[in-house]
Amino acid sequence: MGATATSDAARAFLRTFAWDGWTPDERATLLFVVADGRILLIEKHRGLGQGKVNGPGGRLEPGETPRAAAVREAEEEIRIRPTGIRPAGELRFQFVDGYSIHVYVFRADGFAGEPEATVEATPLWADLESIPYERMWEDDAVWLPLLLREQPFAGRFVFDGERMLTSEVDLLAVPPFSPGEPPPEREAARLAAG
């Protein structure tokens, strides 16, 4: 079987999977600083997406709002404090192996501090015309251009490992959440329980 062939397990999963009633295992954030014709990205050193390029981000801690998590993750991963933060969109990911994650995506206009490498990530700037999509998750090329155009979005993606199987993106009139929105009660209780 070739590297691009869809496995029998993936085909079976797609036949039975539906987004109705979907609940994520985890909730996380991504944050992109866009300024002066460039975007601040990171190369991840560990965790989901290790070795890939993306924006700073990570999982919400119990009781934490998406905005607070986005700021905390940027501080932890590349030692900056983002400014001018606003919601850009949200992403739902389902993996064939059963893992699922709901990601709140933010855009920031600036930051305080100086980006620096940590054990978590190495910062890198890219010109908006030369974003290294070939080093990113496949879905990034679908929705990141919307973030750059300031077009709110909601995306749903199914992955088999690192391979994107399906992609659906809705264009929205306004962002799908507010910056300080607390996690829904049911998910917050589950996060607190571990």
TIGUTI-754511 format. One record per atom (N, C-alpha, C, O): x, y, z. Coordinates in steps of 0.2 Angstrom, whole numbers, plus 5000, padded with zeros to 4 digits. Layout:
// residues N
[site [X Y Z]];
...
This chain:
// residues 194
[site [5004 4994 5000]];
[site [5000 5000 5000]];
[site [5004 5006 5000]];
[site [5009 5007 5004]];
[site [5003 5011 4996]];
[site [5007 5017 4995]];
[site [5006 5022 5001]];
[site [5001 5021 5005]];
[site [5010 5026 5002]];
[site [5010 5031 5008]];
[site [5004 5035 5008]];
[site [5001 5037 5013]];
[site [5001 5036 5002]];
[site [4995 5041 5002]];
[site [4989 5037 5002]];
[site [4983 5040 5002]];
[site [4989 5030 5001]];
[site [4983 5026 5001]];
[site [4979 5027 5008]];
[site [4982 5027 5013]];
[site [4973 5027 5008]];
[site [4969 5027 5014]];
[site [4968 5020 5016]];
[site [4966 5015 5013]];
[site [4970 5019 5023]];
[site [4969 5012 5026]];
[site [4962 5010 5026]];
[site [4957 5014 5026]];
[site [4961 5003 5027]];
[site [4955 5000 5028]];
[site [4952 5003 5034]];
[site [4946 5004 5034]];
[site [4956 5004 5039]];
[site [4953 5006 5046]];
[site [4950 5013 5045]];
[site [4945 5015 5048]];
[site [4954 5017 5041]];
[site [4952 5024 5040]];
[site [4946 5025 5036]];
[site [4941 5029 5037]];
[site [4945 5021 5031]];
[site [4939 5020 5027]];
[site [4933 5018 5031]];
[site [4928 5021 5030]];
[site [4934 5013 5035]];
[site [4929 5011 5039]];
[site [4927 5016 5044]];
[site [4921 5017 5046]];
[site [4931 5020 5047]];
[site [4930 5025 5052]];
[site [4926 5031 5048]];
[site [4921 5033 5051]];
[site [4928 5033 5042]];
[site [4924 5038 5039]];
[site [4917 5036 5037]];
[site [4913 5040 5037]];
[site [4916 5030 5036]];
[site [4909 5027 5034]];
[site [4904 5028 5040]];
[site [4898 5029 5039]];
[site [4907 5028 5046]];
[site [4903 5028 5052]];
[site [4903 5035 5056]];
[site [4899 5036 5060]];
[site [4908 5039 5055]];
[site [4909 5045 5059]];
[site [4904 5050 5057]];
[site [4903 5051 5051]];
[site [4902 5054 5062]];
[site [4898 5060 5061]];
[site [4899 5065 5066]];
[site [4901 5064 5072]];
[site [4899 5072 5064]];
[site [4901 5077 5069]];
[site [4895 5078 5074]];
[site [4896 5081 5079]];
[site [4889 5076 5072]];
[site [4883 5077 5077]];
[site [4885 5074 5084]];
[site [4887 5068 5084]];
[site [4884 5078 5089]];
[site [4886 5075 5096]];
[site [4893 5074 5097]];
[site [4895 5071 5103]];
[site [4897 5077 5093]];
[site [4905 5076 5094]];
[site [4907 5080 5101]];
[site [4905 5085 5102]];
[site [4911 5077 5104]];
[site [4914 5080 5111]];
[site [4921 5078 5110]];
[site [4923 5073 5110]];
[site [4925 5084 5111]];
[site [4933 5083 5111]];
[site [4935 5080 5117]];
[site [4933 5080 5123]];
[site [4941 5076 5117]];
[site [4945 5073 5122]];
[site [4948 5079 5126]];
[site [4949 5079 5132]];
[site [4951 5084 5122]];
[site [4954 5090 5125]];
[site [4952 5096 5121]];
[site [4950 5096 5116]];
[site [4954 5102 5124]];
[site [4953 5108 5121]];
[site [4960 5112 5122]];
[site [4964 5111 5126]];
[site [4961 5116 5116]];
[site [4968 5119 5116]];
[site [4967 5126 5112]];
[site [4962 5128 5110]];
[site [4973 5129 5111]];
[site [4973 5135 5108]];
[site [4979 5136 5103]];
[site [4983 5132 5103]];
[site [4978 5140 5098]];
[site [4984 5142 5094]];
[site [4983 5150 5093]];
[site [4978 5153 5093]];
[site [4989 5153 5093]];
[site [4989 5160 5092]];
[site [4995 5162 5087]];
[site [5000 5159 5087]];
[site [4993 5167 5083]];
[site [4997 5169 5078]];
[site [4998 5176 5078]];
[site [4993 5180 5078]];
[site [5004 5179 5079]];
[site [5006 5186 5079]];
[site [5007 5188 5072]];
[site [5011 5185 5068]];
[site [5003 5193 5069]];
[site [5004 5195 5062]];
[site [5005 5202 5062]];
[site [5001 5206 5065]];
[site [5011 5204 5060]];
[site [5013 5211 5060]];
[site [5018 5213 5055]];
[site [5023 5208 5053]];
[site [5018 5218 5052]];
[site [5023 5221 5047]];
[site [5024 5216 5041]];
[site [5030 5215 5039]];
[site [5019 5213 5039]];
[site [5019 5208 5033]];
[site [5022 5202 5035]];
[site [5024 5198 5030]];
[site [5023 5200 5041]];
[site [5026 5194 5043]];
[site [5021 5190 5049]];
[site [5017 5193 5052]];
[site [5022 5184 5049]];
[site [5019 5180 5054]];
[site [5024 5176 5059]];
[site [5029 5173 5056]];
[site [5023 5176 5065]];
[site [5027 5173 5070]];
[site [5025 5166 5071]];
[site [5019 5165 5073]];
[site [5029 5161 5069]];
[site [5027 5154 5070]];
[site [5032 5151 5075]];
[site [5037 5154 5077]];
[site [5031 5144 5076]];
[site [5036 5141 5080]];
[site [5037 5134 5077]];
[site [5033 5131 5073]];
[site [5043 5131 5078]];
[site [5044 5124 5077]];
[site [5044 5120 5083]];
[site [5047 5122 5088]];
[site [5039 5116 5084]];
[site [5038 5112 5090]];
[site [5043 5107 5092]];
[site [5045 5103 5087]];
[site [5045 5107 5098]];
[site [5050 5102 5100]];
[site [5047 5096 5103]];
[site [5051 5091 5104]];
[site [5041 5096 5105]];
[site [5038 5090 5109]];
[site [5031 5091 5108]];
[site [5028 5096 5107]];
[site [5027 5085 5110]];
[site [5020 5085 5110]];
[site [5017 5084 5103]];
[site [5021 5082 5099]];
[site [5010 5085 5103]];
[site [5007 5084 5097]];
[site [5010 5088 5091]];
[site [5010 5094 5093]];
[site [5012 5086 5086]];
[site [5015 5090 5081]];
[site [5022 5091 5081]];
[site [5025 5096 5078]];
[site [5025 5087 5085]];
[site [5033 5088 5086]];
[site [5036 5088 5080]];
[site [5035 5084 5075]];
[site [5041 5093 5079]];
[site [5044 5094 5073]];
[site [5041 5098 5067]];
[site [5044 5100 5062]];
[site [5034 5099 5068]];
[site [5030 5103 5063]];
[site [5031 5111 5065]];
[site [5033 5113 5071]];
[site [5029 5115 5060]];
[site [5029 5122 5061]];
[site [5021 5124 5062]];
[site [5017 5121 5059]];
[site [5020 5128 5067]];
[site [5013 5130 5069]];
[site [5014 5137 5073]];
[site [5019 5140 5073]];
[site [5008 5139 5076]];
[site [5008 5145 5080]];
[site [5009 5142 5087]];
[site [5008 5136 5089]];
[site [5011 5147 5092]];
[site [5011 5144 5099]];
[site [5005 5142 5101]];
[site [4999 5145 5099]];
[site [5004 5137 5106]];
[site [4998 5135 5108]];
[site [4999 5129 5112]];
[site [5004 5126 5113]];
[site [4993 5127 5115]];
[site [4993 5121 5119]];
[site [4986 5120 5122]];
[site [4982 5123 5121]];
[site [4986 5115 5126]];
[site [4980 5113 5130]];
[site [4978 5117 5135]];
[site [4982 5120 5139]];
[site [4971 5118 5136]];
[site [4969 5122 5142]];
[site [4969 5118 5148]];
[site [4969 5112 5148]];
[site [4971 5122 5153]];
[site [4971 5119 5160]];
[site [4964 5120 5163]];
[site [4960 5124 5161]];
[site [4963 5116 5168]];
[site [4956 5116 5171]];
[site [4954 5123 5173]];
[site [4958 5126 5177]];
[site [4948 5125 5171]];
[site [4945 5131 5173]];
[site [4948 5137 5169]];
[site [4946 5143 5170]];
[site [4953 5136 5165]];
[site [4956 5141 5161]];
[site [4952 5143 5155]];
[site [4949 5139 5151]];
[site [4952 5150 5153]];
[site [4948 5152 5147]];
[site [4953 5151 5141]];
[site [4959 5151 5142]];
[site [4950 5151 5135]];
[site [4954 5150 5129]];
[site [4959 5156 5129]];
[site [4965 5155 5127]];
[site [4957 5162 5130]];
[site [4962 5168 5129]];
[site [4968 5167 5134]];
[site [4973 5168 5132]];
[site [4966 5165 5141]];
[site [4971 5165 5146]];
[site [4976 5159 5144]];
[site [4982 5160 5144]];
[site [4974 5154 5141]];
[site [4978 5148 5139]];
[site [4982 5150 5133]];
[site [4988 5149 5133]];
[site [4980 5154 5128]];
[site [4984 5157 5122]];
[site [4989 5161 5125]];
[site [4995 5160 5122]];
[site [4988 5166 5129]];
[site [4993 5170 5132]];
[site [4998 5166 5136]];
[site [5004 5167 5135]];
[site [4996 5161 5140]];
[site [5001 5157 5144]];
[site [5005 5153 5140]];
[site [5011 5153 5141]];
[site [5002 5150 5134]];
[site [5006 5146 5130]];
[site [5012 5150 5126]];
[site [5017 5147 5125]];
[site [5010 5156 5124]];
[site [5015 5160 5120]];
[site [5020 5162 5125]];
[site [5026 5162 5123]];
[site [5019 5163 5131]];
[site [5024 5165 5136]];
[site [5028 5159 5138]];
[site [5035 5160 5138]];
[site [5025 5153 5138]];
[site [5029 5147 5140]];
[site [5034 5145 5134]];
[site [5039 5143 5135]];
[site [5031 5145 5128]];
[site [5034 5142 5122]];
[site [5039 5147 5119]];
[site [5045 5144 5117]];
[site [5038 5153 5119]];
[site [5043 5158 5116]];
[site [5044 5164 5119]];
[site [5047 5169 5117]];
[site [5042 5164 5126]];
[site [5044 5170 5130]];
[site [5041 5177 5128]];
[site [5044 5182 5129]];
[site [5035 5177 5125]];
[site [5032 5183 5123]];
[site [5025 5184 5126]];
[site [5022 5179 5128]];
[site [5023 5190 5127]];
[site [5016 5192 5129]];
[site [5013 5195 5123]];
[site [5014 5201 5122]];
[site [5008 5191 5120]];
[site [5004 5194 5114]];
[site [5000 5200 5116]];
[site [4997 5200 5122]];
[site [4999 5204 5112]];
[site [4995 5210 5113]];
[site [4990 5211 5107]];
[site [4991 5208 5101]];
[site [4984 5214 5108]];
[site [4980 5215 5102]];
[site [4977 5208 5100]];
[site [4976 5207 5094]];
[site [4975 5204 5105]];
[site [4973 5197 5104]];
[site [4965 5198 5102]];
[site [4961 5201 5106]];
[site [4963 5194 5097]];
[site [4956 5193 5096]];
[site [4955 5186 5093]];
[site [4959 5183 5090]];
[site [4949 5184 5094]];
[site [4947 5177 5091]];
[site [4947 5177 5083]];
[site [4945 5182 5080]];
[site [4950 5172 5080]];
[site [4950 5171 5073]];
[site [4945 5166 5071]];
[site [4942 5166 5066]];
[site [4945 5160 5074]];
[site [4941 5154 5072]];
[site [4942 5149 5077]];
[site [4945 5149 5082]];
[site [4938 5143 5075]];
[site [4939 5137 5080]];
[site [4940 5131 5075]];
[site [4937 5131 5069]];
[site [4943 5126 5078]];
[site [4944 5120 5074]];
[site [4943 5114 5078]];
[site [4944 5114 5084]];
[site [4940 5109 5074]];
[site [4938 5103 5078]];
[site [4942 5097 5074]];
[site [4941 5097 5068]];
[site [4946 5093 5078]];
[site [4950 5088 5075]];
[site [4948 5081 5077]];
[site [4947 5081 5083]];
[site [4946 5077 5073]];
[site [4945 5070 5075]];
[site [4950 5065 5072]];
[site [4951 5066 5065]];
[site [4954 5061 5075]];
[site [4958 5057 5073]];
[site [4955 5050 5072]];
[site [4951 5048 5077]];
[site [4957 5046 5067]];
[site [4955 5039 5066]];
[site [4956 5035 5072]];
[site [4952 5030 5074]];
[site [4962 5036 5076]];
[site [4963 5032 5082]];
[site [4959 5033 5088]];
[site [4960 5030 5093]];
[site [4954 5038 5087]];
[site [4950 5040 5093]];
[site [4951 5047 5096]];
[site [4946 5049 5099]];
[site [4957 5049 5096]];
[site [4959 5055 5099]];
[site [4955 5061 5096]];
[site [4954 5061 5089]];
[site [4953 5066 5100]];
[site [4949 5072 5097]];
[site [4951 5078 5101]];
[site [4952 5078 5107]];
[site [4951 5084 5097]];
[site [4953 5090 5101]];
[site [4950 5096 5097]];
[site [4949 5096 5091]];
[site [4948 5101 5102]];
[site [4944 5107 5099]];
[site [4949 5113 5101]];
[site [4951 5114 5106]];
[site [4951 5116 5095]];
[site [4956 5122 5096]];
[site [4953 5128 5094]];
[site [4949 5130 5089]];
[site [4954 5133 5099]];
[site [4952 5140 5098]];
[site [4958 5144 5095]];
[site [4964 5143 5098]];
[site [4957 5147 5090]];
[site [4962 5151 5086]];
[site [4962 5158 5087]];
[site [4957 5161 5086]];
[site [4968 5161 5089]];
[site [4968 5168 5090]];
[site [4973 5172 5085]];
[site [4978 5168 5083]];
[site [4972 5178 5084]];
[site [4976 5182 5080]];
[site [4979 5188 5085]];
[site [4974 5190 5089]];
[site [4985 5190 5085]];
[site [4987 5195 5089]];
[site [4991 5200 5084]];
[site [4994 5198 5079]];
[site [4991 5207 5086]];
[site [4994 5212 5082]];
[site [5001 5213 5084]];
[site [5005 5216 5080]];
[site [5003 5211 5090]];
[site [5009 5213 5092]];
[site [5011 5209 5099]];
[site [5007 5204 5100]];
[site [5016 5210 5102]];
[site [5018 5207 5108]];
[site [5024 5211 5112]];
[site [5027 5215 5109]];
[site [5024 5209 5118]];
[site [5030 5212 5122]];
[site [5035 5206 5123]];
[site [5033 5201 5124]];
[site [5041 5209 5124]];
[site [5046 5204 5125]];
[site [5050 5202 5118]];
[site [5048 5205 5113]];
[site [5054 5198 5119]];
[site [5058 5196 5113]];
[site [5058 5188 5112]];
[site [5059 5184 5116]];
[site [5055 5186 5106]];
[site [5054 5179 5105]];
[site [5061 5175 5106]];
[site [5066 5177 5103]];
[site [5061 5170 5110]];
[site [5067 5166 5111]];
[site [5065 5158 5111]];
[site [5059 5156 5113]];
[site [5070 5154 5110]];
[site [5069 5147 5110]];
[site [5069 5144 5117]];
[site [5072 5147 5121]];
[site [5064 5139 5118]];
[site [5064 5136 5124]];
[site [5064 5128 5123]];
[site [5065 5126 5117]];
[site [5063 5124 5128]];
[site [5063 5117 5127]];
[site [5057 5115 5123]];
[site [5056 5110 5120]];
[site [5052 5120 5123]];
[site [5045 5119 5120]];
[site [5046 5120 5112]];
[site [5043 5116 5108]];
[site [5049 5125 5110]];
[site [5049 5127 5103]];
[site [5054 5132 5102]];
[site [5057 5136 5106]];
[site [5055 5133 5095]];
[site [5060 5138 5092]];
[site [5055 5143 5088]];
[site [5052 5141 5084]];
[site [5056 5150 5090]];
[site [5052 5154 5086]];
[site [5055 5155 5079]];
[site [5061 5155 5078]];
[site [5051 5157 5074]];
[site [5053 5159 5067]];
[site [5048 5163 5064]];
[site [5042 5162 5065]];
[site [5050 5168 5061]];
[site [5046 5173 5057]];
[site [5046 5171 5050]];
[site [5051 5168 5047]];
[site [5040 5172 5047]];
[site [5039 5170 5040]];
[site [5036 5176 5036]];
[site [5031 5179 5039]];
[site [5038 5178 5030]];
[site [5034 5183 5026]];
[site [5027 5180 5025]];
[site [5027 5174 5023]];
[site [5022 5184 5024]];
[site [5016 5181 5023]];
[site [5015 5178 5016]];
[site [5011 5174 5015]];
[site [5020 5180 5011]];
[site [5020 5177 5005]];
[site [5024 5170 5005]];
[site [5023 5167 5000]];
[site [5027 5169 5010]];
[site [5031 5162 5010]];
[site [5030 5158 5016]];
[site [5035 5156 5019]];
[site [5024 5157 5018]];
[site [5023 5153 5024]];
[site [5025 5146 5023]];
[site [5023 5143 5017]];
[site [5028 5143 5027]];
[site [5031 5136 5025]];
[site [5026 5130 5027]];
[site [5026 5126 5031]];
[site [5020 5131 5023]];
[site [5015 5126 5023]];
[site [5017 5119 5023]];
[site [5014 5114 5026]];
[site [5022 5117 5019]];
[site [5025 5111 5018]];
[site [5028 5108 5025]];
[site [5029 5102 5025]];
[site [5029 5112 5030]];
[site [5031 5110 5036]];
[site [5026 5110 5041]];
[site [5027 5108 5047]];
[site [5020 5111 5039]];
[site [5014 5112 5044]];
[site [5009 5106 5043]];
[site [5010 5102 5039]];
[site [5004 5106 5048]];
[site [4999 5101 5047]];
[site [4995 5103 5041]];
[site [4995 5109 5039]];
[site [4993 5098 5037]];
[site [4989 5099 5031]];
[site [4983 5104 5031]];
[site [4982 5108 5027]];
[site [4980 5104 5037]];
[site [4974 5109 5037]];
[site [4976 5116 5038]];
[site [4972 5120 5036]];
[site [4982 5117 5040]];
[site [4984 5124 5041]];
[site [4983 5128 5034]];
[site [4981 5134 5034]];
[site [4985 5125 5028]];
[site [4984 5128 5022]];
[site [4977 5130 5020]];
[site [4976 5134 5016]];
[site [4972 5127 5023]];
[site [4965 5128 5022]];
[site [4962 5134 5026]];
[site [4959 5138 5023]];
[site [4964 5135 5032]];
[site [4961 5140 5036]];
[site [4966 5146 5038]];
[site [4963 5151 5039]];
[site [4973 5145 5038]];
[site [4977 5150 5040]];
[site [4976 5156 5035]];
[site [4976 5162 5037]];
[site [4975 5155 5028]];
[site [4974 5161 5024]];
[site [4967 5165 5026]];
[site [4967 5171 5025]];
[site [4963 5162 5029]];
[site [4957 5165 5032]];
[site [4958 5169 5038]];
[site [4956 5175 5038]];
[site [4963 5167 5042]];
[site [4965 5171 5048]];
[site [4969 5177 5045]];
[site [4968 5183 5048]];
[site [4973 5176 5040]];
[site [4977 5182 5038]];
[site [4972 5187 5035]];
[site [4974 5193 5035]];
[site [4966 5185 5032]];
[site [4961 5190 5029]];
[site [4957 5192 5034]];
[site [4952 5196 5032]];
[site [4957 5190 5040]];
[site [4953 5192 5046]];
[site [4946 5190 5044]];
[site [4941 5193 5046]];
[site [4945 5184 5041]];
[site [4938 5181 5040]];
[site [4937 5175 5045]];
[site [4941 5170 5045]];
[site [4932 5176 5050]];
[site [4931 5171 5055]];
[site [4929 5165 5052]];
[site [4926 5164 5046]];
[site [4931 5159 5055]];
[site [4930 5153 5052]];
[site [4928 5147 5058]];
[site [4930 5148 5063]];
[site [4925 5142 5055]];
[site [4925 5136 5060]];
[site [4926 5130 5055]];
[site [4923 5129 5050]];
[site [4931 5126 5057]];
[site [4933 5120 5053]];
[site [4933 5114 5057]];
[site [4933 5113 5063]];
[site [4932 5109 5053]];
[site [4931 5102 5055]];
[site [4936 5097 5051]];
[site [4935 5098 5045]];
[site [4940 5093 5054]];
[site [4945 5090 5050]];
[site [4945 5083 5053]];
[site [4945 5082 5059]];
[site [4946 5078 5049]];
[site [4947 5071 5051]];
[site [4954 5069 5049]];
[site [4956 5070 5043]];
[site [4958 5066 5053]];
[site [4965 5064 5052]];
[site [4966 5057 5053]];
[site [4963 5054 5058]];
[site [4971 5054 5049]];
[site [4973 5047 5050]];
[site [4981 5048 5051]];
[site [4985 5049 5047]];
[site [4983 5048 5058]];
[site [4990 5050 5059]];
[site [4991 5058 5057]];
[site [4987 5062 5060]];
[site [4995 5059 5053]];
[site [4997 5066 5051]];
[site [4994 5067 5044]];
[site [4995 5073 5041]];
[site [4990 5063 5042]];
[site [4987 5063 5035]];
[site [4979 5066 5036]];
[site [4975 5062 5039]];
[site [4978 5071 5032]];
[site [4971 5074 5032]];
[site [4966 5070 5028]];
[site [4968 5069 5022]];
[site [4961 5067 5030]];
[site [4956 5064 5026]];
[site [4950 5068 5024]];
[site [4948 5067 5018]];
[site [4948 5072 5028]];
[site [4942 5076 5027]];
[site [4943 5083 5029]];
[site [4947 5084 5034]];
[site [4940 5088 5026]];
[site [4941 5095 5028]];
[site [4934 5099 5026]];
[site [4932 5098 5021]];
[site [4932 5102 5031]];
[site [4926 5106 5030]];
[site [4927 5113 5034]];
[site [4929 5113 5040]];
[site [4926 5118 5031]];
[site [4927 5125 5034]];
[site [4921 5129 5032]];
[site [4919 5130 5026]];
[site [4918 5132 5037]];
[site [4912 5137 5037]];
[site [4915 5144 5038]];
[site [4919 5145 5042]];
[site [4913 5149 5033]];
[site [4915 5156 5034]];
[site [4909 5159 5038]];
[site [4904 5158 5037]];
[site [4911 5163 5043]];
[site [4907 5166 5048]];
[site [4907 5173 5048]];
[site [4911 5176 5046]];
[site [4901 5176 5050]];
[site [4901 5183 5050]];
[site [4904 5186 5056]];
[site [4907 5192 5055]];
[site [4905 5183 5062]];
[site [4909 5185 5067]];
[site [4912 5179 5070]];
[site [4910 5173 5069]];
[site [4918 5180 5074]];
[site [4921 5174 5077]];
[site [4916 5170 5081]];
[site [4911 5172 5084]];
[site [4917 5163 5081]];
[site [4913 5158 5085]];
[site [4913 5158 5092]];
[site [4909 5155 5096]];
[site [4917 5162 5095]];
[site [4918 5163 5103]];
[site [4921 5170 5104]];
[site [4924 5173 5100]];
[site [4920 5171 5111]];
[site [4923 5178 5113]];
[site [4929 5176 5117]];
[site [4930 5171 5119]];
[site [4934 5181 5117]];
[site [4941 5180 5119]];
[site [4941 5177 5126]];
[site [4945 5173 5127]];
[site [4937 5179 5131]];
[site [4937 5176 5138]];
[site [4932 5171 5139]];
[site [4931 5169 5145]];
[site [4929 5168 5134]];
[site [4924 5163 5135]];
[site [4926 5157 5139]];
[site [4931 5154 5137]];
[site [4923 5156 5144]];
[site [4925 5150 5148]];
[site [4923 5143 5145]];
[site [4918 5143 5141]];
[site [4926 5138 5146]];
[site [4924 5132 5143]];
[site [4917 5130 5145]];
[site [4915 5132 5151]];
[site [4913 5127 5141]];
[site [4907 5124 5143]];
[site [4907 5120 5149]];
[site [4912 5117 5151]];
[site [4902 5121 5153]];
[site [4902 5118 5160]];
[site [4903 5110 5160]];
[site [4907 5108 5164]];
[site [4900 5107 5155]];
[site [4901 5099 5155]];
[site [4909 5098 5154]];
[site [4912 5094 5157]];
[site [4912 5102 5149]];
[site [4919 5100 5147]];
[site [4923 5103 5153]];
[site [4928 5100 5154]];
[site [4922 5108 5156]];
[site [4926 5111 5162]];
[site [4926 5106 5167]];
[site [4931 5105 5170]];
[site [4920 5103 5169]];
[site [4920 5098 5174]];
[site [4924 5092 5172]];
[site [4927 5089 5177]];
[site [4924 5090 5166]];
[site [4928 5084 5164]];
[site [4935 5086 5164]];
[site [4939 5081 5166]];
[site [4937 5092 5162]];
[site [4944 5094 5162]];
[site [4947 5094 5169]];
[site [4952 5092 5171]];
[site [4942 5096 5174]];
[site [4944 5097 5181]];
[site [4945 5090 5184]];
[site [4949 5089 5189]];
[site [4941 5085 5182]];
[site [4942 5078 5184]];
[site [4948 5074 5181]];
[site [4950 5069 5184]];
[site [4951 5077 5176]];
[site [4957 5074 5174]];
[site [4956 5070 5168]];
[site [4960 5067 5165]];
